[in-house]
Amino acid sequence: MQFEVMNSPFNQEQTELLNRLLPTLTETQKIWLSGYLSVRGETESVATTDPASKQNESERETREITVLYGSHTGNCQSLAESFFQKLENEEYKVTLSSLDDFKPKALKNVKDLLLLTSTHGDGDPPDNALSFYDYLFSNRAPEVEDLRYSVLSLGDSSYEFFCQTGKDFDQRLEELGGTRLYPRADCDLDFEEPAEEWFEGVFAVLNDSPLSEESAKREVSTHGTYSRTNPFKAQILENVNLNGRGSNKETRHLELDLEGSGLEYEPGDSLGIYPENDTKLVDQLIEEMKWDPKEEVPINKNGDLQSLSDALTKTYEITSLTKPLLEKLASLTPNEELPTILNAESEELKTYLYGRDLIDLIRAFGPWPVTAKEFIGVLRRIPVRLYSIASSSKANPDEVHLTIGALRYDAHGRKRAGVCSGQCAERSLPGDELPVFVQKNQNFRLPDHPDTPVIMIGAGTGVAPYRAFLQEREETGSQGDTWLFFGEQHFVTDFLYQIEWQKWLKKGVLSKMDVAFSRDTDEKVYVQHRMLERSKELYEWLEAGAHVYVCGDEKYMAKDVHAALVTIVREEREISESEAEAYLADLRNEKRYQRDVY
């Protein structure tokens, strides 16, 4: 169906918009739109004369809603920005802020609060929520009897302290006298639908009515807009192994074509990939359960169908076990040993879950007298994998580069591989496509002033964003000093991007570089050791205004790097450890200490 300007009351621009929109609509959406347009005149007429409606509009004009977010990878920030826009569209007065930009003392003046936060590591707040978290749990936190609030918490149910930061905020606000305007929602990795349901519930309370269909369907996603919910299929241009012969590691450098996608990114952002399970693993699972691989099963609430084989390959997670999953699966088998595992001590359960997948569970706790549809109904969707972008779009127009370490290990008598890293290393060739989207990360950005010095600390694939940083600085002609600390196992086989670093050192784009190859010496040497060796100079850089970046494993590398920074500040300033921690906290609040850790 095409509209022509000469045969319709629409101008040229409106006609073009209609012709782009209509082909993307489902029959259900067309029916809804037709009905909506037919009653629009009536509802607008009633609204202009109904005193209750006028009163509701007046309340919206005076009500102020504060939306705060704590975000590590950018998911909470993206949701907060989306909800902020929807509330503004409904003519509410809304303030949006990250938790580290919000002045905690202002909390006592907030009336309606929507707080969105992720949980980091073992139940810790994300970096940009730390100062607010510490304030809220201190004696300085105010009473907030007039506050109405609701918390949206994002997490990963495979971790013991699932959504812990959101739970902490929710409980603490209640202790301080606040009233929940809507119950907290705890979202797993597939957070999109439950997050939207939470917002609809919040909106209904704010509006004292169910969320209108007009508001719920206000945003129509067009085919041409690529995002997390509509990923772009990027063709692989290059896929090479960065490690030398004899290395016990495999690090893939991928170059992807973004031409025509409209996707834009900055150094510090991540690229999300929707991976697929290994078909060999899927075949084993189906054979173990004696299912029909061609059977059609639902894959979402809309009732869309896929073959069982495709659903287990492209949609559902089968390589990781979590406590919530075991609790659901326990009801699907008469085997009485599975509940015993669930009731075990926390550490014992954690030990059981580590390194096992769905096939291990099925073999251990059968029989499973259930249909494929019943079984997959308790599975969660395959989580998106996020990788730090290793390129600057200024240096590589229409391309994006990634640095991905292939995860392989043996566990419980079987060889295992990471879902996405295994796919990229073993099943992705130049010419193949990967569904991708850009994940913005405002918490890992180069300084606004191009001449500000930067200190970059990373190990292994944690060096990826620094390649993007230096490409960007080279393209923009920045004159600020740059210092890279890089660590890996062996100089000969594992010096990732060695030629590029050396080129930048020669050109002055990279001012200094210190390396630590832990397996080349009798005593293991890591990046934190190199930092301590350069203690005086590193501190001088900090005092000169340098920004510090840390990228890599949080549990070990980032923790050790932080401890090294504390030691350097403590010794060079001759202050206590708590004062050194406060110094680094100030750097974090000034966005001069940023981390991209996982």
VOMI-737380 format. One record per residue (C-alpha): x, y, z; residue number from 1; chain. Coordinates in steps of 0.25 Angstrom, whole numbers. Example, Ala and Ser with C-alpha at 12.3 -4.5 7.8 and 13.67 -1.06 7.14 Angstrom:
<<49; -18; 31>; 1; A>
<<55; -4; 29>; 2; A>
This chain:
<<0; 0; 0>; 1; A>
<<6; 13; -4>; 2; A>
<<0; 27; -2>; 3; A>
<<2; 38; -13>; 4; A>
<<2; 52; -10>; 5; A>
<<-8; 56; -21>; 6; A>
<<-18; 46; -16>; 7; A>
<<-17; 49; -1>; 8; A>
<<-18; 61; 9>; 9; A>
<<-4; 58; 14>; 10; A>
<<8; 67; 10>; 11; A>
<<21; 61; 4>; 12; A>
<<28; 59; 17>; 13; A>
<<16; 52; 23>; 14; A>
<<14; 43; 11>; 15; A>
<<28; 38; 12>; 16; A>
<<27; 35; 27>; 17; A>
<<14; 27; 25>; 18; A>
<<20; 19; 13>; 19; A>
<<32; 16; 22>; 20; A>
<<23; 12; 34>; 21; A>
<<12; 4; 28>; 22; A>
<<20; -7; 22>; 23; A>
<<26; -10; 36>; 24; A>
<<13; -11; 43>; 25; A>
<<7; -25; 47>; 26; A>
<<-8; -27; 44>; 27; A>
<<-11; -26; 59>; 28; A>
<<-4; -12; 59>; 29; A>
<<-12; -8; 47>; 30; A>
<<-25; -12; 54>; 31; A>
<<-21; -5; 67>; 32; A>
<<-17; 8; 59>; 33; A>
<<-30; 8; 52>; 34; A>
<<-38; 7; 64>; 35; A>
<<-29; 17; 71>; 36; A>
<<-31; 27; 60>; 37; A>
<<-46; 25; 60>; 38; A>
<<-48; 29; 75>; 39; A>
<<-37; 39; 76>; 40; A>
<<-47; 50; 73>; 41; A>
<<-57; 46; 83>; 42; A>
<<-46; 44; 94>; 43; A>
<<-40; 58; 91>; 44; A>
<<-54; 64; 92>; 45; A>
<<-57; 58; 105>; 46; A>
<<-43; 62; 110>; 47; A>
<<-45; 76; 107>; 48; A>
<<-58; 77; 115>; 49; A>
<<-56; 67; 126>; 50; A>
<<-53; 74; 140>; 51; A>
<<-46; 61; 145>; 52; A>
<<-37; 61; 132>; 53; A>
<<-33; 76; 135>; 54; A>
<<-30; 73; 149>; 55; A>
<<-21; 61; 145>; 56; A>
<<-14; 70; 135>; 57; A>
<<-12; 80; 146>; 58; A>
<<-6; 70; 155>; 59; A>
<<4; 66; 144>; 60; A>
<<8; 80; 143>; 61; A>
<<12; 81; 157>; 62; A>
<<17; 67; 160>; 63; A>
<<32; 65; 159>; 64; A>
<<38; 51; 157>; 65; A>
<<53; 48; 159>; 66; A>
<<59; 37; 151>; 67; A>
<<73; 33; 156>; 68; A>
<<81; 21; 150>; 69; A>
<<94; 14; 154>; 70; A>
<<99; 7; 142>; 71; A>
<<112; -1; 139>; 72; A>
<<110; -6; 124>; 73; A>
<<99; 5; 121>; 74; A>
<<87; -4; 121>; 75; A>
<<81; 4; 133>; 76; A>
<<85; 17; 127>; 77; A>
<<78; 13; 114>; 78; A>
<<65; 9; 121>; 79; A>
<<65; 22; 130>; 80; A>
<<66; 31; 117>; 81; A>
<<55; 23; 111>; 82; A>
<<46; 24; 123>; 83; A>
<<50; 39; 125>; 84; A>
<<45; 42; 110>; 85; A>
<<32; 34; 112>; 86; A>
<<29; 42; 125>; 87; A>
<<32; 55; 118>; 88; A>
<<23; 51; 106>; 89; A>
<<12; 50; 116>; 90; A>
<<15; 64; 121>; 91; A>
<<21; 61; 135>; 92; A>
<<32; 69; 140>; 93; A>
<<44; 60; 141>; 94; A>
<<58; 60; 145>; 95; A>
<<68; 50; 140>; 96; A>
<<82; 48; 146>; 97; A>
<<93; 37; 148>; 98; A>
<<95; 34; 163>; 99; A>
<<109; 40; 163>; 100; A>
<<104; 53; 157>; 101; A>
<<92; 54; 167>; 102; A>
<<95; 62; 180>; 103; A>
<<91; 52; 191>; 104; A>
<<86; 63; 201>; 105; A>
<<76; 67; 191>; 106; A>
<<69; 53; 193>; 107; A>
<<61; 60; 205>; 108; A>
<<54; 69; 194>; 109; A>
<<50; 58; 185>; 110; A>
<<35; 54; 185>; 111; A>
<<34; 43; 174>; 112; A>
<<47; 35; 171>; 113; A>
<<49; 24; 161>; 114; A>
<<63; 17; 164>; 115; A>
<<69; 8; 154>; 116; A>
<<82; 1; 157>; 117; A>
<<90; -11; 153>; 118; A>
<<98; -20; 162>; 119; A>
<<113; -22; 160>; 120; A>
<<122; -33; 164>; 121; A>
<<118; -40; 177>; 122; A>
<<106; -32; 180>; 123; A>
<<114; -18; 179>; 124; A>
<<108; -5; 174>; 125; A>
<<113; -1; 160>; 126; A>
<<124; 10; 161>; 127; A>
<<115; 21; 158>; 128; A>
<<106; 18; 169>; 129; A>
<<117; 16; 180>; 130; A>
<<116; 30; 186>; 131; A>
<<101; 30; 187>; 132; A>
<<101; 16; 193>; 133; A>
<<111; 20; 203>; 134; A>
<<103; 33; 207>; 135; A>
<<90; 26; 207>; 136; A>
<<95; 15; 217>; 137; A>
<<102; 26; 226>; 138; A>
<<98; 34; 238>; 139; A>
<<96; 46; 229>; 140; A>
<<85; 40; 221>; 141; A>
<<72; 48; 223>; 142; A>
<<58; 43; 227>; 143; A>
<<49; 43; 215>; 144; A>
<<35; 41; 220>; 145; A>
<<29; 49; 208>; 146; A>
<<37; 41; 198>; 147; A>
<<30; 31; 189>; 148; A>
<<39; 22; 181>; 149; A>
<<41; 10; 173>; 150; A>
<<53; 2; 169>; 151; A>
<<57; -6; 156>; 152; A>
<<68; -15; 159>; 153; A>
<<77; -22; 148>; 154; A>
<<85; -34; 150>; 155; A>
<<90; -48; 146>; 156; A>
<<83; -59; 153>; 157; A>
<<95; -68; 152>; 158; A>
<<102; -59; 163>; 159; A>
<<99; -62; 177>; 160; A>
<<95; -48; 181>; 161; A>
<<86; -46; 170>; 162; A>
<<81; -31; 168>; 163; A>
<<86; -29; 182>; 164; A>
<<89; -14; 180>; 165; A>
<<74; -11; 176>; 166; A>
<<70; -19; 188>; 167; A>
<<79; -11; 197>; 168; A>
<<74; 2; 192>; 169; A>
<<59; -3; 193>; 170; A>
<<60; -7; 207>; 171; A>
<<69; 5; 212>; 172; A>
<<59; 15; 206>; 173; A>
<<48; 8; 213>; 174; A>
<<56; 9; 226>; 175; A>
<<58; 24; 224>; 176; A>
<<42; 26; 224>; 177; A>
<<40; 25; 209>; 178; A>
<<27; 18; 203>; 179; A>
<<28; 9; 191>; 180; A>
<<19; 14; 180>; 181; A>
<<21; 1; 173>; 182; A>
<<28; -12; 176>; 183; A>
<<43; -14; 173>; 184; A>
<<45; -22; 160>; 185; A>
<<58; -31; 159>; 186; A>
<<61; -34; 145>; 187; A>
<<71; -45; 140>; 188; A>
<<79; -43; 127>; 189; A>
<<67; -43; 118>; 190; A>
<<62; -31; 125>; 191; A>
<<54; -23; 114>; 192; A>
<<40; -29; 116>; 193; A>
<<40; -29; 131>; 194; A>
<<46; -15; 131>; 195; A>
<<35; -10; 122>; 196; A>
<<25; -17; 131>; 197; A>
<<31; -10; 143>; 198; A>
<<30; 4; 136>; 199; A>
<<15; 1; 132>; 200; A>
<<12; -2; 147>; 201; A>
<<19; 11; 152>; 202; A>
<<12; 19; 141>; 203; A>
<<-2; 14; 145>; 204; A>
<<1; 18; 159>; 205; A>
<<6; 31; 155>; 206; A>
<<-6; 33; 146>; 207; A>
<<-16; 26; 155>; 208; A>
<<-21; 18; 144>; 209; A>
<<-16; 6; 135>; 210; A>
<<-5; 10; 125>; 211; A>
<<-13; 15; 112>; 212; A>
<<-11; 7; 99>; 213; A>
<<-7; 21; 93>; 214; A>
<<4; 22; 103>; 215; A>
<<9; 8; 103>; 216; A>
<<9; 7; 87>; 217; A>
<<14; 21; 85>; 218; A>
<<28; 17; 81>; 219; A>
<<28; 9; 68>; 220; A>
<<41; 2; 65>; 221; A>
<<43; 3; 50>; 222; A>
<<51; -7; 42>; 223; A>
<<62; 3; 39>; 224; A>
<<66; 6; 53>; 225; A>
<<76; -3; 58>; 226; A>
<<77; -5; 73>; 227; A>
<<78; -16; 84>; 228; A>
<<64; -20; 81>; 229; A>
<<66; -19; 66>; 230; A>
<<81; -23; 64>; 231; A>
<<88; -21; 51>; 232; A>
<<94; -33; 44>; 233; A>
<<109; -29; 42>; 234; A>
<<117; -36; 32>; 235; A>
<<131; -41; 37>; 236; A>
<<142; -35; 29>; 237; A>
<<154; -41; 37>; 238; A>
<<156; -51; 47>; 239; A>
<<170; -54; 51>; 240; A>
<<177; -60; 63>; 241; A>
<<186; -50; 70>; 242; A>
<<194; -60; 78>; 243; A>
<<207; -66; 73>; 244; A>
<<209; -81; 71>; 245; A>
<<211; -88; 84>; 246; A>
<<203; -79; 92>; 247; A>
<<192; -86; 101>; 248; A>
<<183; -75; 98>; 249; A>
<<175; -71; 86>; 250; A>
<<171; -56; 84>; 251; A>
<<162; -53; 72>; 252; A>
<<163; -39; 65>; 253; A>
<<150; -37; 58>; 254; A>
<<146; -26; 48>; 255; A>
<<132; -24; 45>; 256; A>
<<125; -16; 34>; 257; A>
<<115; -6; 39>; 258; A>
<<112; 1; 26>; 259; A>
<<97; 4; 24>; 260; A>
<<94; 1; 39>; 261; A>
<<94; 15; 44>; 262; A>
<<101; 10; 57>; 263; A>
<<110; 20; 63>; 264; A>
<<120; 18; 74>; 265; A>
<<131; 25; 82>; 266; A>
<<143; 20; 89>; 267; A>
<<139; 13; 102>; 268; A>
<<126; 8; 96>; 269; A>
<<123; -7; 95>; 270; A>
<<118; -16; 84>; 271; A>
<<107; -25; 87>; 272; A>
<<106; -39; 80>; 273; A>
<<94; -48; 80>; 274; A>
<<102; -62; 80>; 275; A>
<<97; -76; 76>; 276; A>
<<99; -89; 83>; 277; A>
<<108; -99; 77>; 278; A>
<<98; -108; 68>; 279; A>
<<106; -120; 73>; 280; A>
<<102; -117; 87>; 281; A>
<<88; -115; 83>; 282; A>
<<87; -128; 76>; 283; A>
<<93; -135; 88>; 284; A>
<<82; -129; 97>; 285; A>
<<71; -132; 87>; 286; A>
<<76; -147; 86>; 287; A>
<<77; -148; 101>; 288; A>
<<62; -144; 103>; 289; A>
<<57; -152; 91>; 290; A>
<<50; -140; 85>; 291; A>
<<47; -136; 71>; 292; A>
<<56; -125; 66>; 293; A>
<<46; -120; 56>; 294; A>
<<35; -118; 66>; 295; A>
<<30; -104; 67>; 296; A>
<<31; -97; 80>; 297; A>
<<28; -83; 85>; 298; A>
<<39; -73; 87>; 299; A>
<<32; -61; 93>; 300; A>
<<19; -56; 99>; 301; A>
<<14; -53; 85>; 302; A>
<<14; -68; 82>; 303; A>
<<24; -67; 71>; 304; A>
<<29; -81; 67>; 305; A>
<<42; -87; 64>; 306; A>
<<47; -101; 62>; 307; A>
<<52; -107; 74>; 308; A>
<<66; -108; 68>; 309; A>
<<66; -94; 64>; 310; A>
<<60; -89; 78>; 311; A>
<<71; -97; 85>; 312; A>
<<82; -91; 76>; 313; A>
<<77; -77; 75>; 314; A>
<<68; -73; 86>; 315; A>
<<70; -81; 99>; 316; A>
<<82; -82; 108>; 317; A>
<<87; -97; 110>; 318; A>
<<101; -95; 115>; 319; A>
<<99; -89; 129>; 320; A>
<<92; -94; 141>; 321; A>
<<87; -84; 152>; 322; A>
<<79; -87; 165>; 323; A>
<<66; -81; 159>; 324; A>
<<67; -90; 148>; 325; A>
<<69; -102; 157>; 326; A>
<<57; -98; 165>; 327; A>
<<48; -98; 153>; 328; A>
<<54; -111; 147>; 329; A>
<<52; -118; 160>; 330; A>
<<37; -118; 158>; 331; A>
<<39; -126; 145>; 332; A>
<<46; -138; 150>; 333; A>
<<42; -149; 160>; 334; A>
<<56; -150; 164>; 335; A>
<<58; -147; 178>; 336; A>
<<73; -143; 178>; 337; A>
<<71; -130; 171>; 338; A>
<<64; -123; 183>; 339; A>
<<75; -129; 192>; 340; A>
<<85; -121; 183>; 341; A>
<<77; -108; 184>; 342; A>
<<76; -109; 199>; 343; A>
<<91; -111; 201>; 344; A>
<<100; -100; 207>; 345; A>
<<103; -88; 198>; 346; A>
<<117; -92; 195>; 347; A>
<<113; -106; 192>; 348; A>
<<102; -102; 182>; 349; A>
<<112; -92; 176>; 350; A>
<<122; -103; 174>; 351; A>
<<112; -112; 167>; 352; A>
<<107; -101; 157>; 353; A>
<<121; -97; 153>; 354; A>
<<125; -103; 140>; 355; A>
<<113; -111; 137>; 356; A>
<<102; -109; 127>; 357; A>
<<88; -114; 124>; 358; A>
<<93; -127; 118>; 359; A>
<<100; -130; 131>; 360; A>
<<87; -127; 139>; 361; A>
<<78; -135; 129>; 362; A>
<<88; -147; 130>; 363; A>
<<89; -147; 145>; 364; A>
<<74; -144; 149>; 365; A>
<<65; -152; 140>; 366; A>
<<55; -157; 136>; 367; A>
<<49; -144; 130>; 368; A>
<<34; -148; 126>; 369; A>
<<32; -134; 120>; 370; A>
<<29; -129; 106>; 371; A>
<<39; -120; 99>; 372; A>
<<30; -108; 101>; 373; A>
<<29; -110; 116>; 374; A>
<<44; -111; 117>; 375; A>
<<48; -99; 109>; 376; A>
<<37; -91; 117>; 377; A>
<<46; -90; 129>; 378; A>
<<59; -86; 121>; 379; A>
<<64; -72; 120>; 380; A>
<<68; -66; 107>; 381; A>
<<83; -66; 103>; 382; A>
<<89; -54; 109>; 383; A>
<<95; -43; 100>; 384; A>
<<111; -43; 100>; 385; A>
<<117; -29; 102>; 386; A>
<<131; -26; 97>; 387; A>
<<139; -14; 98>; 388; A>
<<141; -7; 84>; 389; A>
<<155; -7; 80>; 390; A>
<<154; 3; 69>; 391; A>
<<151; 18; 66>; 392; A>
<<140; 21; 56>; 393; A>
<<148; 33; 52>; 394; A>
<<160; 24; 48>; 395; A>
<<151; 12; 43>; 396; A>
<<138; 18; 36>; 397; A>
<<127; 8; 35>; 398; A>
<<135; -2; 43>; 399; A>
<<136; -7; 57>; 400; A>
<<147; -16; 63>; 401; A>
<<147; -26; 74>; 402; A>
<<157; -33; 83>; 403; A>
<<151; -46; 88>; 404; A>
<<158; -57; 96>; 405; A>
<<154; -71; 93>; 406; A>
<<149; -78; 105>; 407; A>
<<152; -93; 105>; 408; A>
<<153; -103; 117>; 409; A>
<<150; -117; 122>; 410; A>
<<140; -119; 133>; 411; A>
<<133; -132; 138>; 412; A>
<<139; -141; 127>; 413; A>
<<135; -132; 115>; 414; A>
<<142; -121; 107>; 415; A>
<<135; -107; 108>; 416; A>
<<135; -94; 101>; 417; A>
<<130; -80; 103>; 418; A>
<<117; -78; 95>; 419; A>
<<120; -65; 88>; 420; A>
<<136; -66; 88>; 421; A>
<<135; -81; 83>; 422; A>
<<125; -77; 72>; 423; A>
<<135; -65; 68>; 424; A>
<<147; -74; 69>; 425; A>
<<142; -87; 63>; 426; A>
<<129; -84; 55>; 427; A>
<<131; -70; 49>; 428; A>
<<138; -68; 36>; 429; A>
<<139; -55; 27>; 430; A>
<<126; -53; 20>; 431; A>
<<118; -59; 31>; 432; A>
<<109; -49; 39>; 433; A>
<<107; -46; 54>; 434; A>
<<95; -39; 60>; 435; A>
<<100; -27; 67>; 436; A>
<<97; -14; 74>; 437; A>
<<105; -2; 80>; 438; A>
<<104; -1; 95>; 439; A>
<<108; 13; 100>; 440; A>
<<117; 14; 112>; 441; A>
<<117; 28; 118>; 442; A>
<<125; 23; 129>; 443; A>
<<138; 20; 121>; 444; A>
<<141; 32; 113>; 445; A>
<<153; 40; 108>; 446; A>
<<155; 53; 115>; 447; A>
<<147; 65; 109>; 448; A>
<<160; 73; 108>; 449; A>
<<169; 66; 97>; 450; A>
<<182; 70; 104>; 451; A>
<<178; 63; 117>; 452; A>
<<188; 52; 121>; 453; A>
<<183; 38; 122>; 454; A>
<<188; 26; 129>; 455; A>
<<182; 13; 123>; 456; A>
<<183; 0; 130>; 457; A>
<<179; -14; 124>; 458; A>
<<182; -28; 124>; 459; A>
<<179; -38; 112>; 460; A>
<<167; -34; 104>; 461; A>
<<165; -22; 114>; 462; A>
<<175; -15; 105>; 463; A>
<<164; -14; 94>; 464; A>
<<158; 0; 98>; 465; A>
<<172; 6; 99>; 466; A>
<<174; 3; 84>; 467; A>
<<161; 11; 81>; 468; A>
<<166; 22; 90>; 469; A>
<<180; 24; 83>; 470; A>
<<173; 22; 69>; 471; A>
<<164; 34; 73>; 472; A>
<<175; 42; 79>; 473; A>
<<183; 40; 66>; 474; A>
<<172; 44; 57>; 475; A>
<<168; 57; 65>; 476; A>
<<183; 61; 67>; 477; A>
<<182; 61; 83>; 478; A>
<<195; 66; 90>; 479; A>
<<192; 60; 104>; 480; A>
<<202; 50; 109>; 481; A>
<<198; 35; 109>; 482; A>
<<203; 24; 118>; 483; A>
<<199; 9; 116>; 484; A>
<<201; -2; 125>; 485; A>
<<199; -16; 118>; 486; A>
<<200; -30; 124>; 487; A>
<<199; -44; 118>; 488; A>
<<206; -57; 119>; 489; A>
<<218; -58; 109>; 490; A>
<<225; -47; 101>; 491; A>
<<227; -55; 89>; 492; A>
<<213; -61; 87>; 493; A>
<<204; -52; 95>; 494; A>
<<208; -37; 92>; 495; A>
<<194; -33; 86>; 496; A>
<<195; -22; 76>; 497; A>
<<210; -21; 78>; 498; A>
<<214; -14; 65>; 499; A>
<<203; -3; 67>; 500; A>
<<207; 1; 81>; 501; A>
<<222; 2; 76>; 502; A>
<<217; 10; 64>; 503; A>
<<210; 20; 73>; 504; A>
<<222; 20; 83>; 505; A>
<<230; 25; 71>; 506; A>
<<220; 35; 66>; 507; A>
<<218; 40; 81>; 508; A>
<<203; 37; 81>; 509; A>
<<207; 27; 92>; 510; A>
<<216; 34; 102>; 511; A>
<<220; 22; 111>; 512; A>
<<218; 8; 112>; 513; A>
<<221; -2; 123>; 514; A>
<<218; -17; 121>; 515; A>
<<217; -29; 130>; 516; A>
<<218; -43; 124>; 517; A>
<<215; -52; 136>; 518; A>
<<220; -65; 131>; 519; A>
<<234; -60; 126>; 520; A>
<<240; -59; 139>; 521; A>
<<242; -68; 151>; 522; A>
<<234; -59; 160>; 523; A>
<<220; -55; 153>; 524; A>
<<220; -40; 150>; 525; A>
<<207; -33; 147>; 526; A>
<<202; -19; 143>; 527; A>
<<200; -15; 158>; 528; A>
<<215; -18; 160>; 529; A>
<<219; -9; 149>; 530; A>
<<211; 2; 155>; 531; A>
<<217; 1; 168>; 532; A>
<<231; 1; 162>; 533; A>
<<227; 14; 155>; 534; A>
<<220; 19; 168>; 535; A>
<<226; 33; 169>; 536; A>
<<224; 37; 154>; 537; A>
<<210; 31; 154>; 538; A>
<<206; 39; 165>; 539; A>
<<212; 52; 159>; 540; A>
<<203; 49; 147>; 541; A>
<<191; 48; 156>; 542; A>
<<194; 61; 162>; 543; A>
<<196; 67; 148>; 544; A>
<<181; 64; 145>; 545; A>
<<183; 50; 138>; 546; A>
<<171; 41; 136>; 547; A>
<<172; 27; 140>; 548; A>
<<165; 15; 133>; 549; A>
<<165; 1; 137>; 550; A>
<<159; -10; 128>; 551; A>
<<159; -25; 130>; 552; A>
<<155; -36; 140>; 553; A>
<<149; -30; 153>; 554; A>
<<151; -41; 163>; 555; A>
<<166; -41; 162>; 556; A>
<<173; -31; 152>; 557; A>
<<164; -19; 155>; 558; A>
<<164; -22; 170>; 559; A>
<<179; -23; 170>; 560; A>
<<181; -10; 162>; 561; A>
<<172; -3; 171>; 562; A>
<<180; -8; 183>; 563; A>
<<193; -3; 176>; 564; A>
<<187; 11; 174>; 565; A>
<<183; 12; 188>; 566; A>
<<197; 8; 192>; 567; A>
<<203; 18; 183>; 568; A>
<<195; 30; 188>; 569; A>
<<197; 26; 202>; 570; A>
<<212; 25; 201>; 571; A>
<<214; 37; 192>; 572; A>
<<205; 46; 200>; 573; A>
<<209; 40; 213>; 574; A>
<<194; 38; 218>; 575; A>
<<186; 27; 224>; 576; A>
<<179; 16; 215>; 577; A>
<<165; 22; 218>; 578; A>
<<170; 35; 213>; 579; A>
<<176; 29; 200>; 580; A>
<<163; 22; 198>; 581; A>
<<156; 36; 199>; 582; A>
<<166; 42; 189>; 583; A>
<<162; 31; 179>; 584; A>
<<147; 33; 182>; 585; A>
<<149; 48; 179>; 586; A>
<<156; 44; 166>; 587; A>
<<144; 35; 163>; 588; A>
<<134; 46; 166>; 589; A>
<<142; 55; 156>; 590; A>
<<141; 44; 146>; 591; A>
<<156; 43; 146>; 592; A>
<<156; 29; 151>; 593; A>
<<148; 20; 141>; 594; A>
<<147; 5; 140>; 595; A>
<<141; -5; 130>; 596; A>
<<142; -18; 138>; 597; A>
<<135; -31; 137>; 598; A>
